[in-house]
Amino acid sequence: MGEKAIEYDASRIEVLEGRHAIRKRPGMYVGSTGERGLRQTVFDVADRAVNEVLTGSATRLGITFLSDGGVRVDDDGPGVPVEAAGHTGGPGLETLLTRPLTGPDTSGRHGLTSGIVGVGPCVTNALSSRLTAEVRRDGTRWVQEYAHGAALAPPVAVGPASGSGTTLTFRPDAGIFETTEFVFGVFVERFRELAFLYRDLDVSLTDERPPGEPRSVRFRFPDGVREFVAFLDAEAWPAGAALHPDVIAFERDTPEATVDVALRWSDSREERVRGFANGVPTLEGSTHLLGFRDGLAAAVGAYARERRLLTAADPDPCTDRIGQGLTAVVSVKLDRPEFLGATRGTLGNPAARPCVAETVRDHLGAWFAEHPEQAGAVVRRFL
């Protein structure tokens, strides 16, 4: 330090709120100013529209990557309330786009919150050079423009509306992000994943940037995680590699969580287990994945002893052997998911482990009893 000590007192404290705080420290809200943070801006806007579909307020969600570098997210829900019109029933348009939403989550355990901090679309608005909001509600079309997260004027009624819904179109701020080029394939993979996990979700993605015909895909999977496992198997294994033709799938609602599991064994030695909590991908060590392995071991061990494939003195098959050739999706939906660390990669809810273990043990044990030949082919591999 120099001869003169640096003085530090309350006058040196800078208080940042709202969009100013987000623009000052964007990494705290979207993870980074690189490609990861860029794609998070889309998820922070899309989550609201996804929950409109999951709660039955809307039937579809559309995401379009525009030729000018912007992104448009639209739904056919009732339309966000507009303060200027005196609408009630939730946060108004300007509140939604300028203030962090820290109130209670009204979507319940079946809602989706994939944001880093879960404060809503105001993060995307603050990190955009421009954002246009369009609301179609009660027969009127409202439009409001924003720049760098600040409203340029109040919402304006611009004419009649056909149907209802909300459309948010934004362009990421090139002064904040290292790149503003979205990778279309990343969003295809993520929203396909969400459509598997939430069977009511109907989502379309369009990329208008390539010259010629735009690329477009649509996802809706009424059979949910059962189709997810079949999709993963089709990507990895040749036809006929499965030890049992049908995917084993079951779902159970409990006071602790909704448990949704699908699995199938193949003649491979590779294991592929995918875990999710309220739509968020999770890592090994998460409590629901530990419970899944507990349930597998209990079901296989009980079946092997019942069929006298193991004696009373034999130890249960280890989970590493049981996982050979296994493809599985383990999805839990909780009222209050508790993630360990800021990256939200590991679920920590203690009650999830016994809840998932009991569900897997009961349903897999019942499947073994109903399909003795297929069960024998599976279990003998572990012994």
N, C-alpha and C positions, 0 to 999 in steps of 0.2 A: 504494500500500500504506500501511497505517497505521503508527504509530510502532513498534508491536511487530511484528516479523517473524513470519509464520506458519511454525511449525515443522512439518516433514514428516519422519516417520521410519517405521520398520516397524510401530509401534503403530497407525498410521492406515490400514494396508492391510487391507481387508476381503476375505477369501477366500470366494467363493461357489461351491458345487458343486451338481450335480444339479438338482432342481426349483427350488431357491432362485435359482440363476443364471438359469434359464430365465424365472422369473416376474419377476426384477429387470430383465432386458433381453430381453423377448420378441421385439423386432424383429430381434435377431441370429439368431433361430431360425426365425421364420416370415415375416420380411420387413417386417411392419408390424403395428400394432394396429388397422388398418382392415379393410375387406372383403377385401383381398388376403391378409392374415395369417389372417383367419378361415377362408377356404376352404382355406388351407394345412394347417390342423388336420385337415381331412378327408383330404387327400392323404397326410399322414404316417401316418394309420391305414390307409388303403386300400392303400398300397404293399405292406404286408406280405401282405395278402390277395391282391392281384394276383400277387405272386411265388409264392404257393402254387399258383395256377392255372397260371402259366407253367412251373413246374417239375414239373407233373403231380401235385402232392400234393392239389389240389382241382380241382373241375370248374366252380365258379361263384362269383360274388361279388355280394353284394347291399348296396345303400346306401339307407337310408330316412331321410328328413327328417321327424321326428316332430312331432305337433301341439303338443307342449309346448316346442318349440324345440331339442330334442336331436337327435342323429344316431346311427343304428345302422348298424354295418358288420359284416357276417357272411359267413362262408364255410363250405364243407363239407369242409375239409381234415382232417388227423388230430387237430387240436386242439393248442394251445400246451402244452408240458410244464408241469406244475404241481409246484413244489418240494415242497409238502406231501404229494404222492402219491409222491414219489421218482422221478418221471419224468426221463429223460435224453434226449439227442438234440437239444440246442439250448438257447438261453437260456430259462429258466423264466419263468412268467407275471409274477412280481413284478420280476424282473430286466428283462424286456422293457419294463415300464411305468414303471420308476423310474430306470433307468440308461441313459445314452447308449451306443448300440452302436457301438463303434469298431473292432471286430475285422474279420477278412477277410470279404469278401462271398462267400457260397457259391452265389449264384444265377448266377454267370458272366456272360458278355456279354449273355445274353438276359434278364437280370433288369431290373427297373425301380427307379430311385431318383430320384424327382422332388422330394424334400425339399430345402430350402435348404441344410442342412448334413448331411443323411443320417444322423441318429443314431437314428431310429426313433420309435415311438409314445409314448415317454416325454415328448416335447415336447407332444403333444396332451393327455396326462394332466396335466402340470404346469399347463397353461393352461385347464383345465376346473374348474368348480366341483364337478362330480360326474362320476365315471366308474364304470360297472359292467362288469366282465369276466365272461363266461360261457364256460367251456370244456367241451366234450363230448368225452370221451376214454376209451377202454377201458370203455365202458358206464356211465360215471359222469358226472354233471353237477356241475361245480364253479363256484362264484360267489365273487367278491371285489369289495368296494366301496372306492372311493378318493374323497378330497376334496382338492381343490387339489394333486393329485399325490401325496398320502401315503396309504398303505394304512390303512384303518380297522381291519382285522383280517386274519388269515391267510385264505387260500382255504378255503372250506367246501364239503364234499360235501353236496349238497342232494337227491340222489336219482338214480335211473337216467336214462340219456340214450338217446334214440333217434337213432341215427346219430352222426356226429362233426363237429367244427368249432369255430370260435371266433367269439364275438360280442362286440364292444366298443361300448358305448352311452355317449355323453358329452354333456355340456352345457357349451358354452364359458362362461368366466368373464366375466360382464358388468362386473366390476370392472377387467378388463384390456383388453377389446376395446371399441372405439368403437361397434360394432354387433354384434349377435348374430343378425342376420337373414340367412340364407343365400339366395343367388340360385340357384334351381334350374337355370335355363337355362345357367349357367356350367358346372355339373357335367355336364349333358347333353352339351354341346359337348366338354368335355375327355375324358369317358369314351367317347364315340363315337370320338373321335380315337384313343384308346388301343386300342380294339377294332379299328380299321383297321390300326394298326401291329403289333398282336400278334394274329394270326389265331386263336389258341387261346383267347383271352379271351372269357368269357361273363359279361356284367355287366348287372345290373338296377338301375334307379334308381326310387324311389318317393317322391312328395311327399304326405304326409298332412295338410299344413297348410291347403290350400284347403277351404272348406266344400263339402259334397257329396262327389262321387266323387274319390278320390285320383288324382293323375296318376302314370302309370307308363310307363317305356320299357325296352326290353331291346335290347342290342347284341351281335351276333356276326357277324363278317364272314370267312368261310372264304377268300375271295379276297384279303384283305389290302389292300395299297396299290393294287392294281388297282381295287378298289371305291372306294377313297378318291378317286382321280382322277375316276372316273365320278360320284361324289357331288358333288365340287367343280364339275364341268362342268354337271351338272344344275341346280345353284344359279345359275350365272352365264350360261350360253349357251342360246339357243333350240335346239330340236331341229333337227338338220341342219347346225349350224354347224361341226362337226368336219371336218377335212380328211381324216381316216382314221377309219373307224368303230370300230375296236378300240383299246383302250388298250394301249400297249406297256409290258410289265412284265417284269422279270427280277430274279433274286436270285442272289447268289454268296457263298459262304463262302471267306474267305481267312485266312491267318494273322494279318493285321492287323485285319480287321473282317468282319462280315457286312453286305453291301451289298444293300439292297432298294429298287428304283427303279421308279416307274411314271410314264408321261408320255403326253400327247396334244396335238397342235396343232389349233387352230381357226382360222377366218378372221378372228378378232378381232386387234387389235393389243396387247391387254393381256397382260401376263405374270403368272402366279401360280405361284410355286415355293415349296413348303413344305419346310423341312428339320427333321430330328429326329436326335438322338443319344441312344441308349438311352431312347427315349420322351420326351426333353426337347425342346421346341420350340427351334430355333436360328435365329440371325440371319444375314443376308448377311455374308460375311467369314469364316464358319466354314470350316474346311479341307475338309470333305466337300462343301460347296456350291461352293467353288472348283474342286474336282476334277470335280464334275458338269459345270460349264461347260467345263472343259478337254476332257472326254470328248465333249461335244456338238460342240464346234468341230472336234475331230479327226475324228469320224465324218462330219460333214457335209462338211468339206473333202475328205476322202479319197473320198467318194462323188462329189462334184462333179467332181473331177479324173479319176476313173475313167471317168465318163460324158462327159468333155470339156465339161462346163458351165463349167469354169474352165481357163484355160491355166496353164502352169507359172509364168508371170510374174505371174499374178493373186494378190493376197493372199487368205488364208482369210477367209470371212465372219466378221464380228465377232459376238461373243456377244450383243450387244444386239439385233441383227437376228434372230439365231436364236431368241431368247426371245420374239419377237412371237407372240402367240396361244398360247403354251405354258402348259399346266397340268402341274405335275409334283410328285411327292412323292419326296423323297430321304431315306431312313432308313438310318442306320448303327448297328450295335450293336458296341461295343468292350469288351474285357476291362477296360480302365482308361481311361475317357473323361476327358480333361483340358479343363475349361472355364475360359475366361478371365474373371476377375472373379467377384465374389460372387454376381452375379445368374444365373450359369450360362447365359447366352444365346448365347455364342459358343464353338464347339468349336475347340480348339487343337491336337489331335493331328496332328503333321506327316505321319505315315504315311497318314493318311486321304485326303489329296489324291491322290497317285498311285494309290492302291488304287481309289478311286471312279472316277477318270479312265479307268483301264484297263478297268474293268468296263463303264462306259457306252460307251466307244469300241468294244469288242468286240461287245457285245450289240446296240447300235443299228446298228452296221455290218452285222451279220448280218441284222437286220430289214430294213434297206434292200435288201440283196441278195435277200431272199425276197419282197419286196413292191415291185417296181420301179415300178409305176404310182403307188402311194401315195407312195413315196419321192420320185419325181419331182415330184409335186404339192407336197410339203412343201419340198423343197430349192430349187425354182425361185423360191419366194417370197423367199428370202434373197439371191438373185442379181440 
